[in-house]
Amino acid sequence: MSVLVPSMQKLDGVPAERLVDLESRPLLCVFMPDRLNLMKGPAGVRRAHLDQVTTAIWPSRLATRRAYGRALAQRNSLLARVRSGRSPVDSLSGWDRELSRHGYALMEDRRGAVELLSPRFAARAEELGLPPEASIGYEPRSSALSAEELERELRESIPADLERGFTMHGPHRDDLAVKLGSRNVRRFGSQGQQRLALLALLLAERDVLASVRGELPVLLLDDVLSELDGERRECLLGVLRDGGQTLITTADPAALDRVPVTRLEVAAGTIASLDSRAAA
């Protein structure tokens, strides 16, 4: 296993602070303890993550998500004008049509991504010791089977939207469900199960991206070994032996003794090679 630190990506000549700002993001799968929010946080966190994964699988589909976001902002702005009496209710019809067109395309993109991820998630979850019935599923807010049906749902929601002042219905309210049997990991999973489910999801994403894009994403794993028992550590290290490039941080270097690694120690603001120190 080798260590790779991705070079700084730029947007219009300026270093980009967020990968989502890039038209073509590096293929990365990142595990950090604070990413447990994907398992136990609000739906918006999982929805945004699903959109990022969808874009990584099919980069050209980023345009759909952006078009939906622009149409949603315009419809919400028009709702405010209708509420204040500055525009008639009928003026919403054009943005209902536009929002439903992009919205249904976004739903199809998300559904396709989850269909690719689902079997791989189940396999990785079982390897890591989660129950065999572990699953992920796309949970759209809309039951529409076409853009026209979504447009009809939007029209029907206009009274409630005007009361609240924003669009309450549509793909911007979707969720990605992670379950153990019929029980949602977010509500009923233990901290350990949530951690393993997150790791299984990231490994499933790596599998899918490798299959579709033809290259293994770089794995960035921050303190991933500290709360895994020996069996699950061995399972994860077995994945790393399969190839690809991985950067792991750990306070227990001995845990990686059975895997070929390049070891770097970070201390007092400096980085030193443990391998060269051992050779000396």
C-alpha positions as CSV (number, residue, x, y, z in Angstrom):
1,M,0.0,0.0,0.0
2,S,1.3,3.4,-0.8
3,V,0.5,6.9,0.5
4,L,-1.0,9.5,-1.7
5,V,-1.7,13.1,-0.8
6,P,-3.9,14.7,-3.5
7,S,-2.5,17.9,-5.0
8,M,-4.4,21.1,-4.3
9,Q,-7.2,21.5,-6.8
10,K,-7.9,24.9,-8.3
11,L,-11.0,26.7,-9.5
12,D,-10.4,29.7,-11.7
13,G,-6.8,29.7,-10.6
14,V,-7.7,29.9,-6.9
15,P,-7.4,26.8,-4.5
16,A,-10.8,25.3,-4.1
17,E,-11.8,24.8,-0.4
18,R,-14.6,22.3,-1.2
19,L,-14.6,19.3,-3.6
20,V,-18.2,20.1,-4.6
21,D,-17.0,23.4,-6.1
22,L,-15.0,21.4,-8.8
23,E,-16.6,20.3,-12.0
24,S,-14.5,17.1,-11.9
25,R,-13.8,16.1,-8.3
26,P,-11.0,13.7,-7.4
27,L,-12.1,10.1,-6.7
28,L,-11.9,10.0,-2.9
29,C,-13.7,8.0,-0.2
30,V,-13.2,9.6,3.2
31,F,-13.8,8.2,6.7
32,M,-13.6,10.6,9.7
33,P,-15.3,10.2,13.1
34,D,-17.4,13.3,12.5
35,R,-18.8,11.8,9.3
36,L,-21.0,9.6,11.6
37,N,-23.4,12.5,11.0
38,L,-24.2,10.7,7.8
39,M,-25.7,7.8,9.8
40,K,-27.3,9.8,12.7
41,G,-27.8,13.3,11.4
42,P,-30.7,14.9,9.5
43,A,-31.8,13.8,6.0
44,G,-30.2,16.8,4.3
45,V,-26.7,15.5,5.2
46,R,-27.4,12.1,3.5
47,R,-29.2,13.8,0.6
48,A,-26.2,16.0,-0.1
49,H,-23.8,13.0,0.2
50,L,-25.9,11.0,-2.2
51,D,-25.8,13.8,-4.7
52,Q,-22.0,14.0,-4.4
53,V,-21.7,10.3,-5.0
54,T,-24.1,10.4,-7.9
55,T,-22.0,13.2,-9.5
56,A,-18.8,11.2,-8.9
57,I,-20.4,8.2,-10.7
58,W,-21.7,10.3,-13.6
59,P,-20.0,13.7,-13.6
60,S,-22.2,15.1,-16.3
61,R,-25.3,14.8,-14.1
62,L,-24.1,17.6,-11.8
63,A,-26.0,19.9,-14.2
64,T,-29.3,18.3,-13.2
65,R,-28.7,19.0,-9.5
66,R,-27.7,22.6,-10.2
67,A,-30.7,23.2,-12.5
68,Y,-33.1,21.9,-9.8
69,G,-31.5,24.1,-7.2
70,R,-31.9,27.2,-9.4
71,A,-35.5,26.3,-10.2
72,L,-36.3,25.7,-6.5
73,A,-34.9,29.1,-5.6
74,Q,-36.9,30.8,-8.3
75,R,-40.1,29.1,-7.2
76,N,-39.5,30.0,-3.5
77,S,-38.9,33.6,-4.5
78,L,-42.2,33.6,-6.5
79,L,-44.1,32.1,-3.6
80,A,-43.0,35.1,-1.5
81,R,-44.3,37.5,-4.2
82,V,-47.6,35.6,-4.3
83,R,-48.0,35.7,-0.5
84,S,-47.4,39.4,-0.5
85,G,-50.0,40.0,-3.3
86,R,-47.4,41.2,-5.9
87,S,-47.9,38.2,-8.2
88,P,-50.9,36.0,-9.0
89,V,-51.1,32.3,-8.0
90,D,-51.2,31.3,-11.7
91,S,-47.7,32.6,-12.2
92,L,-46.4,29.6,-10.3
93,S,-47.3,27.2,-13.1
94,G,-44.2,27.9,-15.2
95,W,-41.9,27.2,-12.3
96,D,-43.9,24.1,-11.3
97,R,-43.3,22.7,-14.7
98,E,-39.6,23.6,-14.6
99,L,-39.1,22.3,-11.1
100,S,-40.8,19.0,-11.9
101,R,-38.8,18.5,-15.1
102,H,-35.4,18.8,-13.3
103,G,-36.8,17.3,-10.1
104,Y,-37.9,14.0,-11.7
105,A,-34.5,13.7,-13.5
106,L,-32.8,14.2,-10.2
107,M,-34.9,11.5,-8.6
108,E,-34.0,9.1,-11.4
109,D,-30.3,9.9,-10.9
110,R,-30.4,9.2,-7.2
111,R,-32.4,6.0,-7.7
112,G,-29.9,4.8,-10.2
113,A,-27.0,5.5,-7.9
114,V,-28.7,3.7,-5.0
115,E,-29.4,0.7,-7.2
116,L,-25.7,0.4,-7.9
117,L,-24.7,0.9,-4.3
118,S,-27.2,-1.4,-2.6
119,P,-25.8,-4.9,-3.4
120,R,-22.3,-3.8,-2.7
121,F,-23.3,-2.2,0.6
122,A,-25.0,-5.4,1.7
123,A,-21.9,-7.4,0.9
124,R,-19.5,-5.0,2.7
125,A,-21.8,-4.7,5.7
126,E,-21.9,-8.5,6.1
127,E,-18.1,-8.7,5.8
128,L,-17.8,-6.1,8.6
129,G,-20.1,-8.1,10.9
130,L,-23.4,-6.2,10.5
131,P,-26.5,-8.4,10.2
132,P,-27.1,-10.0,6.8
133,E,-30.3,-7.9,6.3
134,A,-28.3,-4.6,6.4
135,S,-29.5,-2.4,3.5
136,I,-29.7,1.0,2.0
137,G,-32.6,2.4,0.1
138,Y,-33.7,5.6,-1.6
139,E,-36.6,7.3,0.1
140,P,-38.1,10.0,-2.2
141,R,-40.6,12.4,-0.8
142,S,-42.6,12.2,-4.1
143,S,-44.4,9.1,-5.4
144,A,-44.4,10.5,-8.9
145,L,-43.6,8.1,-11.8
146,S,-43.1,10.9,-14.3
147,A,-42.3,14.6,-14.5
148,E,-46.0,15.3,-15.2
149,E,-47.1,13.5,-12.0
150,L,-44.5,15.5,-10.0
151,E,-45.9,18.7,-11.5
152,R,-49.4,17.7,-10.4
153,E,-48.1,17.1,-6.9
154,L,-46.5,20.5,-6.8
155,R,-49.7,22.2,-7.9
156,E,-51.6,20.3,-5.2
157,S,-49.1,21.5,-2.5
158,I,-49.5,25.2,-3.4
159,P,-51.9,26.1,-0.6
160,A,-49.5,24.5,2.0
161,D,-46.5,26.2,0.3
162,L,-48.1,29.6,0.5
163,E,-48.9,29.1,4.1
164,R,-45.3,28.1,5.0
165,G,-43.6,30.4,2.4
166,F,-41.5,27.8,0.7
167,T,-41.7,24.7,-1.4
168,M,-42.5,21.8,0.9
169,H,-42.7,19.0,-1.6
170,G,-40.1,17.6,-3.9
171,P,-36.6,15.9,-4.2
172,H,-35.1,18.5,-1.8
173,R,-36.9,16.5,1.0
174,D,-35.6,13.1,0.0
175,D,-33.6,10.8,2.2
176,L,-31.2,7.8,2.0
177,A,-32.3,5.1,4.5
178,V,-29.7,2.9,6.1
179,K,-31.4,-0.1,7.8
180,L,-30.7,-3.2,9.8
181,G,-33.7,-5.3,8.8
182,S,-36.7,-3.0,9.3
183,R,-34.9,-0.7,11.9
184,N,-33.3,2.5,10.8
185,V,-29.7,2.8,11.8
186,R,-30.2,6.5,12.5
187,R,-32.7,5.9,15.2
188,F,-32.0,2.4,16.5
189,G,-28.4,1.6,15.7
190,S,-25.7,1.6,18.3
191,Q,-22.7,3.8,17.9
192,G,-20.7,0.8,16.8
193,Q,-23.3,-0.2,14.2
194,Q,-23.5,3.3,12.9
195,R,-19.7,3.4,12.5
196,L,-19.6,0.0,10.7
197,A,-22.5,1.1,8.5
198,L,-20.7,4.3,7.5
199,L,-17.6,2.3,6.7
200,A,-19.6,-0.2,4.6
201,L,-21.2,2.6,2.7
202,L,-17.9,4.2,1.9
203,L,-16.4,0.9,0.8
204,A,-19.5,0.2,-1.4
205,E,-19.0,3.6,-3.0
206,R,-15.4,2.8,-3.7
207,D,-16.5,-0.5,-5.3
208,V,-19.0,1.2,-7.5
209,L,-16.7,4.1,-8.6
210,A,-14.0,1.6,-9.4
211,S,-16.4,-0.4,-11.6
212,V,-18.0,2.6,-13.4
213,R,-15.0,4.9,-13.7
214,G,-12.3,2.3,-14.2
215,E,-10.1,3.4,-11.3
216,L,-10.0,2.8,-7.6
217,P,-10.7,5.9,-5.5
218,V,-8.2,7.0,-2.9
219,L,-9.2,5.9,0.6
220,L,-8.6,8.5,3.3
221,L,-9.2,6.9,6.7
222,D,-8.9,9.0,9.8
223,D,-8.6,6.9,13.1
224,V,-10.7,4.2,11.6
225,L,-9.0,1.3,13.5
226,S,-9.4,2.6,17.1
227,E,-12.9,1.3,17.7
228,L,-12.7,-1.9,15.5
229,D,-12.1,-5.3,17.1
230,G,-9.5,-7.6,15.7
231,E,-11.8,-9.4,13.3
232,R,-13.2,-6.3,11.8
233,R,-9.7,-4.7,11.6
234,E,-8.5,-7.8,9.7
235,C,-11.5,-7.5,7.3
236,L,-10.7,-3.8,6.6
237,L,-7.0,-4.5,6.1
238,G,-7.9,-7.3,3.7
239,V,-9.8,-4.7,1.6
240,L,-6.6,-2.5,1.6
241,R,-4.5,-5.5,0.4
242,D,-6.7,-5.7,-2.7
243,G,-5.0,-2.7,-4.1
244,G,-5.5,1.0,-4.6
245,Q,-4.0,3.9,-2.6
246,T,-4.9,4.6,1.0
247,L,-3.9,7.2,3.6
248,I,-4.6,6.1,7.2
249,T,-4.0,8.0,10.4
250,T,-3.6,5.9,13.6
251,A,-2.2,6.2,17.1
252,D,-1.4,2.5,16.9
253,P,1.1,1.9,14.1
254,A,1.5,-1.8,15.2
255,A,-2.0,-2.4,13.9
256,L,-0.7,-2.1,10.4
257,D,2.3,-4.5,10.8
258,R,0.7,-7.1,8.4
259,V,0.1,-4.7,5.6
260,P,2.8,-3.2,3.4
261,V,2.8,0.5,4.2
262,T,4.8,3.7,3.9
263,R,4.9,5.0,7.5
264,L,5.0,8.7,8.3
265,E,5.0,10.2,11.8
266,V,3.5,13.6,12.4
267,A,4.8,15.3,15.5
268,A,5.4,18.9,16.6
269,G,4.4,20.2,13.2
270,T,6.8,18.1,11.3
271,I,6.5,14.9,9.2
272,A,9.2,12.2,9.4
273,S,9.5,8.8,7.6
274,L,9.5,6.0,10.1
275,D,10.8,3.7,7.4
276,S,14.0,5.6,6.8
277,R,14.5,6.0,10.6
278,A,14.2,2.2,11.0
279,A,16.6,1.6,8.2
280,A,19.2,4.0,9.8
